[in-house]
Amino acid sequence: MSSEAAGVSGLANRYATALFELADEQQSLDSVAADLDGLQAMVEENADFRRMIRSPVLSRDAHMQACAAIATAGGLSGLTGKFLGLLARNRRHFVLPAIIRAVGERLAAHRGEVTAEVTSAKALSDAQLNAIRQALKTAIGSDVSIHPKVEPGLLGGLIVRVGSRMMDNSLRSQLERLKIAMKGTA
């Protein structure tokens, strides 16, 4: 791991710990978690938002105004809105995705859940996500919080990551394995 990545991870963990502890203290873990899910969706779906949080060119005031607008438009709780303002004031928006992941991990541990990242070629229905959740719960033996991701390049199938374990049953990987096997027979 590069020292830059380690620095971002450490920074994200410090902010995540602070936000989690404040939310727990104020008994607002659920509302903060819902706010962070909404922010994660914005990061994934809105290229302008991604550019804004990564831009070192925008002034501190521009970041703070953008955060206030996002908090108001997104209906974020007071704690989450203030937290975004703090990130803007400290010019730390670039770690927002890592903070969201770290808070999610802390929340899952607090609830006794295991977090699974499920990547598919297209968005999964609620019924499909519930079936995956039940299968993972049976296999792991504890409740599972699923974070779905869409990656059209997979073509089909799923990639499931639970902690350091990964199961790649995507069509792309199967074709890659077939390609390697075919090279050996030629």
Secondary structure as GFF3:
##gff-version 3
##sequence-region A 1 186
A	DSSP	alpha_helix	3	25	.	.	.	ID=ss1
A	DSSP	alpha_helix	29	45	.	.	.	ID=ss2
A	DSSP	alpha_helix	47	54	.	.	.	ID=ss3
A	DSSP	alpha_helix	60	73	.	.	.	ID=ss4
A	DSSP	alpha_helix	78	89	.	.	.	ID=ss5
A	DSSP	three_ten_helix	93	95	.	.	.	ID=ss6
A	DSSP	alpha_helix	96	111	.	.	.	ID=ss7
A	DSSP	beta_strand	114	120	.	.	.	ID=ss8
A	DSSP	alpha_helix	126	140	.	.	.	ID=ss9
A	DSSP	beta_strand	144	150	.	.	.	ID=ss10
A	DSSP	three_ten_helix	152	154	.	.	.	ID=ss11
A	DSSP	beta_strand	158	162	.	.	.	ID=ss12
A	DSSP	beta_strand	165	168	.	.	.	ID=ss13
A	DSSP	alpha_helix	171	185	.	.	.	ID=ss14
###
